[in-house]
Amino acid sequence: MSEEEWDLVVFLHNNNLIIQVWNGYWGEDYYTKEQGSLSRCQTFNHVRYVNGQFYFGKYSGRFVDYNEGGHMRKAALLFFGPPGVFL
């Protein structure tokens, strides 16, 4: 994991979406006190899903299918802030 890299984890629990966002940042390790690349996790338990789009915190997104070299792939397209601002 590097700075500004994100991992998005989506859980479905009792018909509710839960999203975890893992990202890297530069900081001091709590145990070794050395500077380095660290990771943190934010969990969003109250995710709204309306008309194919999900909303959590200051983010929104939608699940999409796309063609990569002749193979269909699944992905999450994320937005930050006002609708249409890509992450």
PyRosetta script that sets phi, psi and omega in degrees:
from pyrosetta import init, pose_from_sequence

init()
pose = pose_from_sequence("MSEEEWDLVVFLHNNNLIIQVWNGYWGEDYYTKEQGSLSRCQTFNHVRYVNGQFYFGKYSGRFVDYNEGGHMRKAALLFFGPPGVFL")
pose.set_psi(1, 139.3)
pose.set_omega(1, 179.3)
pose.set_phi(2, -124.4)
pose.set_psi(2, 173.2)
pose.set_omega(2, 177.7)
pose.set_phi(3, -58.7)
pose.set_psi(3, 142.4)
pose.set_omega(3, 177.0)
pose.set_phi(4, 66.7)
pose.set_psi(4, 6.3)
pose.set_omega(4, 174.7)
pose.set_phi(5, -87.4)
pose.set_psi(5, 139.6)
pose.set_omega(5, -178.1)
pose.set_phi(6, -119.8)
pose.set_psi(6, 146.2)
pose.set_omega(6, 164.7)
pose.set_phi(7, -123.2)
pose.set_psi(7, 132.2)
pose.set_omega(7, -180.0)
pose.set_phi(8, -112.6)
pose.set_psi(8, 123.1)
pose.set_omega(8, 179.5)
pose.set_phi(9, -116.8)
pose.set_psi(9, 127.1)
pose.set_omega(9, -177.6)
pose.set_phi(10, -117.6)
pose.set_psi(10, 127.4)
pose.set_omega(10, 177.8)
pose.set_phi(11, -115.1)
pose.set_psi(11, 143.4)
pose.set_omega(11, 170.6)
pose.set_phi(12, -111.0)
pose.set_psi(12, 119.2)
pose.set_omega(12, -178.3)
pose.set_phi(13, -133.6)
pose.set_psi(13, 115.6)
pose.set_omega(13, -179.8)
pose.set_phi(14, 50.4)
pose.set_psi(14, 47.9)
pose.set_omega(14, -179.6)
pose.set_phi(15, 64.2)
pose.set_psi(15, 18.2)
pose.set_omega(15, 175.5)
pose.set_phi(16, -116.8)
pose.set_psi(16, 140.4)
pose.set_omega(16, 174.6)
pose.set_phi(17, -87.9)
pose.set_psi(17, 137.0)
pose.set_omega(17, 171.4)
pose.set_phi(18, -124.2)
pose.set_psi(18, 130.7)
pose.set_omega(18, -178.7)
pose.set_phi(19, -120.1)
pose.set_psi(19, 134.0)
pose.set_omega(19, 171.4)
pose.set_phi(20, -114.1)
pose.set_psi(20, 135.4)
pose.set_omega(20, 176.0)
pose.set_phi(21, -115.5)
pose.set_psi(21, 117.9)
pose.set_omega(21, 175.9)
pose.set_phi(22, -105.9)
pose.set_psi(22, 131.3)
pose.set_omega(22, 177.7)
pose.set_phi(23, -144.2)
pose.set_psi(23, 159.3)
pose.set_omega(23, -179.4)
pose.set_phi(24, -96.5)
pose.set_psi(24, 153.1)
pose.set_omega(24, 175.2)
pose.set_phi(25, -153.9)
pose.set_psi(25, 162.0)
pose.set_omega(25, -179.6)
pose.set_phi(26, -95.1)
pose.set_psi(26, 129.3)
pose.set_omega(26, -179.6)
pose.set_phi(27, -171.5)
pose.set_psi(27, -171.9)
pose.set_omega(27, -177.8)
pose.set_phi(28, -95.4)
pose.set_psi(28, 127.7)
pose.set_omega(28, 177.3)
pose.set_phi(29, -66.2)
pose.set_psi(29, 130.9)
pose.set_omega(29, -176.3)
pose.set_phi(30, -59.6)
pose.set_psi(30, -38.0)
pose.set_omega(30, -174.7)
pose.set_phi(31, -88.2)
pose.set_psi(31, -45.6)
pose.set_omega(31, -175.2)
pose.set_phi(32, -90.9)
pose.set_psi(32, -16.4)
pose.set_omega(32, -176.9)
pose.set_phi(33, 65.1)
pose.set_psi(33, 15.0)
pose.set_omega(33, 178.1)
pose.set_phi(34, -93.8)
pose.set_psi(34, 149.5)
pose.set_omega(34, 176.3)
pose.set_phi(35, -78.1)
pose.set_psi(35, 141.7)
pose.set_omega(35, 178.0)
pose.set_phi(36, 179.3)
pose.set_psi(36, -176.6)
pose.set_omega(36, 179.0)
pose.set_phi(37, -80.3)
pose.set_psi(37, 124.4)
pose.set_omega(37, -178.9)
pose.set_phi(38, -120.9)
pose.set_psi(38, 168.5)
pose.set_omega(38, 176.3)
pose.set_phi(39, -127.9)
pose.set_psi(39, 154.3)
pose.set_omega(39, 177.6)
pose.set_phi(40, -139.4)
pose.set_psi(40, 159.2)
pose.set_omega(40, -178.8)
pose.set_phi(41, -128.7)
pose.set_psi(41, 135.9)
pose.set_omega(41, 171.1)
pose.set_phi(42, -116.9)
pose.set_psi(42, 133.5)
pose.set_omega(42, 178.2)
pose.set_phi(43, -111.8)
pose.set_psi(43, 130.5)
pose.set_omega(43, 178.8)
pose.set_phi(44, -113.6)
pose.set_psi(44, 107.6)
pose.set_omega(44, -177.8)
pose.set_phi(45, -88.5)
pose.set_psi(45, -18.9)
pose.set_omega(45, -177.4)
pose.set_phi(46, -111.8)
pose.set_psi(46, 77.2)
pose.set_omega(46, -179.3)
pose.set_phi(47, -99.8)
pose.set_psi(47, 124.1)
pose.set_omega(47, 176.6)
pose.set_phi(48, -90.7)
pose.set_psi(48, 140.1)
pose.set_omega(48, 177.2)
pose.set_phi(49, -127.0)
pose.set_psi(49, 109.1)
pose.set_omega(49, -174.6)
pose.set_phi(50, -132.6)
pose.set_psi(50, 125.9)
pose.set_omega(50, 175.9)
pose.set_phi(51, 49.4)
pose.set_psi(51, 44.5)
pose.set_omega(51, 176.3)
pose.set_phi(52, 80.9)
pose.set_psi(52, 2.9)
pose.set_omega(52, 179.4)
pose.set_phi(53, -121.1)
pose.set_psi(53, 140.7)
pose.set_omega(53, 178.2)
pose.set_phi(54, -110.3)
pose.set_psi(54, 150.9)
pose.set_omega(54, -176.3)
pose.set_phi(55, -131.6)
pose.set_psi(55, 129.2)
pose.set_omega(55, 177.1)
pose.set_phi(56, -151.2)
pose.set_psi(56, 132.6)
pose.set_omega(56, -177.2)
pose.set_phi(57, 54.0)
pose.set_psi(57, -130.8)
pose.set_omega(57, 178.8)
pose.set_phi(58, -97.1)
pose.set_psi(58, 16.9)
pose.set_omega(58, -176.8)
pose.set_phi(59, -115.5)
pose.set_psi(59, 160.6)
pose.set_omega(59, 170.3)
pose.set_phi(60, -146.2)
pose.set_psi(60, 167.7)
pose.set_omega(60, -179.8)
pose.set_phi(61, -173.4)
pose.set_psi(61, 179.8)
pose.set_omega(61, 176.3)
pose.set_phi(62, -150.7)
pose.set_psi(62, 149.8)
pose.set_omega(62, 176.2)
pose.set_phi(63, -82.6)
pose.set_psi(63, 135.2)
pose.set_omega(63, -177.0)
pose.set_phi(64, -133.4)
pose.set_psi(64, 157.8)
pose.set_omega(64, 170.3)
pose.set_phi(65, -110.5)
pose.set_psi(65, 141.0)
pose.set_omega(65, 177.6)
pose.set_phi(66, -143.5)
pose.set_psi(66, 158.1)
pose.set_omega(66, -177.4)
pose.set_phi(67, -97.7)
pose.set_psi(67, 122.6)
pose.set_omega(67, 178.2)
pose.set_phi(68, -124.7)
pose.set_psi(68, 103.7)
pose.set_omega(68, 178.6)
pose.set_phi(69, 60.2)
pose.set_psi(69, 36.6)
pose.set_omega(69, 178.6)
pose.set_phi(70, 87.0)
pose.set_psi(70, 0.4)
pose.set_omega(70, 178.2)
pose.set_phi(71, -115.5)
pose.set_psi(71, 131.5)
pose.set_omega(71, 177.9)
pose.set_phi(72, -78.1)
pose.set_psi(72, 131.2)
pose.set_omega(72, -179.6)
pose.set_phi(73, -122.1)
pose.set_psi(73, 157.5)
pose.set_omega(73, 175.3)
pose.set_phi(74, -109.3)
pose.set_psi(74, 144.9)
pose.set_omega(74, -179.5)
pose.set_phi(75, -153.5)
pose.set_psi(75, 170.9)
pose.set_omega(75, 173.0)
pose.set_phi(76, -115.5)
pose.set_psi(76, 125.1)
pose.set_omega(76, 176.3)
pose.set_phi(77, -95.1)
pose.set_psi(77, 118.4)
pose.set_omega(77, -174.6)
pose.set_phi(78, -107.2)
pose.set_psi(78, 145.1)
pose.set_omega(78, 176.1)
pose.set_phi(79, -122.3)
pose.set_psi(79, 151.0)
pose.set_omega(79, 179.4)
pose.set_phi(80, -124.6)
pose.set_psi(80, 130.0)
pose.set_omega(80, 177.6)
pose.set_phi(81, 76.0)
pose.set_psi(81, -139.6)
pose.set_omega(81, -178.4)
pose.set_phi(82, -59.7)
pose.set_psi(82, 149.5)
pose.set_omega(82, -179.9)
pose.set_phi(83, -52.3)
pose.set_psi(83, 137.4)
pose.set_omega(83, 176.4)
pose.set_phi(84, 93.3)
pose.set_psi(84, -2.3)
pose.set_omega(84, 177.2)
pose.set_phi(85, -92.3)
pose.set_psi(85, 109.4)
pose.set_omega(85, -175.4)
pose.set_phi(86, -74.3)
pose.set_psi(86, 148.0)
pose.set_omega(86, 177.5)
pose.set_phi(87, -84.9)
pose.dump_pdb("model.pdb")
